[in-house]
Each structure stands twice: as C-alpha cells, then as structure tokens.
C-alpha cells in the first residue's frame, strides 16, 4: 500500500496498490513506442505491451503486460522495466499504481505539491526545500507559499514516504505526490470507437462505421436480431426493458432459457451487445432499438444447429447473426495445416440456412450474417462463411487496415471495425485500442471478472462489460446491426436486396494495399468497410419507387492520361482541356443506391473496340496512356429504369459543341476506327 493525503495534515488518507501487470513508459519524444529507435532486445518485448491509458501531453503511456511464452505478465513487466529503462529514447519505465476500490489507473511522478504555512518567509521555505534536496520547478501562486517541486532523481515510489515526512513538518500545511489520472468524457462510451469518432488514451480514433450518424434516421425499431451462439446473459441491464428480449431458446436443452450454462459460455453475450445493446448501462449496440432473439446452440453439425435456425425463423427473426464456424488455423503460423483444411457444410446446416433465406420474413428471407473467420486464411475453406446465402464479414482495425487474423478471399462481402494484434515479424503495427467495448456475461465467468484488475483495463469494475472483445466474431454482429437499421427504414427489402445495398454502401479503406479489383472488391475488405449511414440512406431510397419521390444523382470518376482521376458529380463536366487530355476509363454510380435501378456504361477505345460493359461503380476503359477514347454509351436497367432517362455528353477534341447521347446511344463515335478524341464527359438523370 502507498498512502497519501489530500486536505493537509487533518485531511483524508488514501491508499494505492501496485498493478503488477502494468508498466508506465515515458519517451523523450511524442509518437508510438514502436516508432522510436531502440535496441533489438527492447523491440522484442514490444508485442507484450497493450496500451490502456495515455497522457500524450507528457509522452506517457500506460501498458498492460501480456504473458509471453511461459513468462507471466509480472515477469514481463519487470523485464520491460529493466530493458526499456536503459534505452536512450526512453526517459522512464516504471511501476503503475491503481485505486484498490475502483481499479482506476494512477500514474505517479517524482514531483510533489508542497504548501508551507502562509506566514513562513520565502527564505525559510527555500531552506527546507534545500534540506530535502527538492528542486523548485514552479511557485504556483494559487495560494501563499505553494510550490511545485521535484524529488531527487531515482526517488521512485519513495516519493510517498517523502511526502509524509514533509507533511509532518510543523512548517508545512499540505503535501502530496503528483498523481495523474486519465481524463474521461461522457457520451457514447468512449471505448466504443467503432460507432463514432472518439478519444481513447489521448488519441483520436476515427476509423468507425458512421453508426451514430445513422441513429438520426433509425435505431432499428421494429426489427428482431437473432444471435445464435453459446448463450446470452439476458439478465444484463443492456438487454432489459420494453420487451427487448423475445422468444429466447436453448436448442441444446430444449428450454426457453438461453442463458450461459457453462463457465466458457461468454461469447454470445458479447456478440449480442455489439448487435443491439440498448444503452441502459454502459454499452450501445449498432441497432439499440432492435429486439434480441437469443438462441443457445451446440457444436458444428449438431442437430441443435439446425433447430436454432428453425426457431429463429419461425419466431420472427429478421436478421440472424452467426459468429462461429469450423476451427481456424493459427493466424500467426503460415504452416498450420488447418489453413488448407476444407470444412464442409453439413446438409443439415445447408438446409437450415436455405430455410432462413426462403421462408424467413414472410418469404422475403432473413438476412444471415456470418463471421469470415480468424485464421488469416482463405475463407473458401469454410463452407459456412463462404455460403452464397450469407454475408461474410471480415475485420478491420482502429487504423483503417486489415486486422491481422481476419480471413480473406472472394467470398468476403464487407468488413467492420474490430480488434487487432501487433505482429512485428509480419510488419503489422500495434493497435491503438484494446478492442471493442460491449456487454459481458456478468460474474467471474465473463471475459472481465470485475474488481480492481478490470476498471479501465479490460472492462468495468462491476464485471458487466468487456473492452477487449474482437475478431470477426465482433465484426459480424456489427453488420447484423446495420442490416437491422436498414430493414427498420424499409422492411420490404428482400435479403438479396439488403446484401446488394450493403455492397454499395461501403467505404473503400486501405486503397493502396487493399487489392481492389475493377469491380471494387478486395480480398481483405470485400467491398469495403460498411458505412451505416450510407446503408440506411440507400435502404430508405430503395423504397422510393415513385418518380415523384425518387431523386438520384450520378457520381463517378473519369481517368485521364494526364490528370488521372477526376471526380464527376451530377452532370458536371470533367477534364482539363488546355493542354488537351485524353479520357481513358470511366466509373459511374447512382446516389443513393437503389437495388432496382442500375447504371451501365461502356467506352469505345480507338483502334481497339468497345470496352466491357461496367455497372454500378465498376471501372471500364483502358489504362494504356497511349490509347484514346472516341465514344461513350450509358444506359439504365432495373425494375424502375423506365421511370428515368440517362443523358450524357462528350467533349470531342477541336469540336465546338459537345456530342450528346441518351439511353445507350453513343456520344461520339461507335466506330473504333473513326471519331475524335474524347476529352471530357457529363452524365445526368432526368425523369421520363
């Protein structure tokens, strides 16, 4: 115990205890610790450091020490202190204290607040400070004879003893060490960075899914999300009230009690929280207004798996979230044979999924969302997640990059924010956050068992929330929540339309390394990170099939030989015509996206011929800068295409007037051997 007093000699004494798995590091310069120059020995210890609190104004970060090999967190803490303490670019690596009642992190320094009696002369004050080898840093001026002083270097935790010694002097009114706690703000829980831009450990995290903005339109009212998992703690405060929980079921024990039954049953509670926690306590789900249909099910291929889908469909599920599947290979081991082991979909499970998409929602089909997997392997080997009737969700991190463990491949449809790990040997940086904050199974069997080792580190003091949830297990219910928001504003959507709208409501992240193809698909991110606001707006627009209500704009990019990509918005001309530009390729889309209205287009490349027809944001044309385009054709298709006509115009080199076209006719030349070079383009929609 380390004691200090606030309030002077007769004030209140407080105790702090040592956190044996935490270390505080102060670097000489601002920035991430992995970016500073250090020895190989020190760098090898970095993977065991997880940032949990930050004081950027002082270049100070508190880290939780993770066990490595057979070394405990405390052993790692001591090794880190010894090693980093000798590094040239590290000012200090030391112990961390915490409040024994709340678990709040407290960082001590070797500085003290020292207040002498008001009638003591300055000379006498300075004499006492000199006797105890205190360095005057500042006379504070907030009250007479108040000083900010530094104890001798190397005092360390003995600063508490020094403080008590000074406070006992008859000349001293008050004295205590400088104790620093992290500042917190009150809004959507500050650890829920996946919902909105927020500040964690002093860092602004802005790699969210624009969820809070979507709440201005809906919170998922009227929609039911079924979470099929290992059980859900339905007594949790964030699943209470207003009929939140509906049709609960345990398909193992054939009862209506979906609560966790075994110590390891904690996964489903966290997933349910990500999807639809109602914010009564400390966590908001993506669709807080949606109902929760929790189903406890058994192992892969068991009969309870099939019964779980049947129960969910028959009891009104609109969206089904599945954050499970066959065993993954070890993401850090490229030689794990499980990476290439084909996991077949049992007939019973295949039939259950087909039942959901054919019979669910009165024939419109349940939206089935599936976690892509955490093996850093091709999702094609998992026939659950790669099933064409589901939406496979990958994970991206708090820096807008791929989570290192996330499965990849052609079947990945989209991604959603989740946790990550540092992997220096794979050139993968440390995450900025511990993970996703969500509901936790209450009590000692949750991810966070509560108590002084929990608060601000892995969850809350009461053990009702965890801050470290992650994997594609967390990404999946995030997308399920967005699907619920979409159906809330347009319940007439079929499951296929929801899937198509999600495709067209993603933001392409990590453009340089994402490997996006001409159709806008990345093996790592699918069509990108799902943007909840876009998805809700597009879903709502999909219900606007009456011409008087539907308003669309054409957006896209035009690729030129000199100025590269130029944005095209709502019929605005593109191109820089002096010196002349040659248009090479085109990408068009409608905003908002509508599942029954698609824009198609192709270009005529001189001496080559017509490019492949592209659709809804795909690229078409050529990337050969020696070529030129002589014509453009654009047309619409879909159930409501007849309500509109698309018009466009091409700027032809040396021509005074723009060449025009509409509804699939060529603007410019449709003959690859004739026609002038296209230097610019306009495209717009009009009502028929």
Secondary structure, DSSP 8 states (H G I E B T S, - for coil): -EEEEESSTTSEEEEEEEEEEEEEEEESSSS-GGGS---HHHHTTGGGEEEEEEEGGGTEEEEEE--BTTB-HHHHHHHHHHHHTT-TTEEEEEEEEEETTT--EEEEEEEEEEEE-TTS-HHHHHHHHHHTT-EEEEE--SSTTEEEEE--TT-GGGHHHHHHHHHHSTTEEEEEEEEE------SS-TT-TTTS-EEETTEEE-----HHHHTTT-S-TT-EEEEEES---TTSGGG-STT-B-S-EETTTTBS--S--STTTTHHHHHHHHHH-BSSSS-B-TTTTSEEEEEE--STT-HHHHHHHHHHHHTT-SEEEE---S----TT-TT-GGGG--B---HHHHHHHHHHHHHGGGGT--EEEEE--SSSSBGGGBTTTT-TTSEEEEEE-TTSSB-TT--BSTTEEEEEE-----BGGGTB---SSS-EEEE--SSTTSS---STTTBTTTB-TTSSEEEEE-SHHHHHHHHHHHHHHHHHH-TT--HHHHHHHHHTTEE--STTTS---TTS-BTTTBT-EE-HHHHHHHHHHHT--STTT---EEEEEEEETTTEEEEEETT------SS---EEEEEEEEES-BTTBEEEEEEEETTTEE---EETT-EEE---TT--EEEEEEEEESTTGGGEEEEEEEEETT-SS-EEEETT--EE-S-TTS---EEEEEEEEEE-
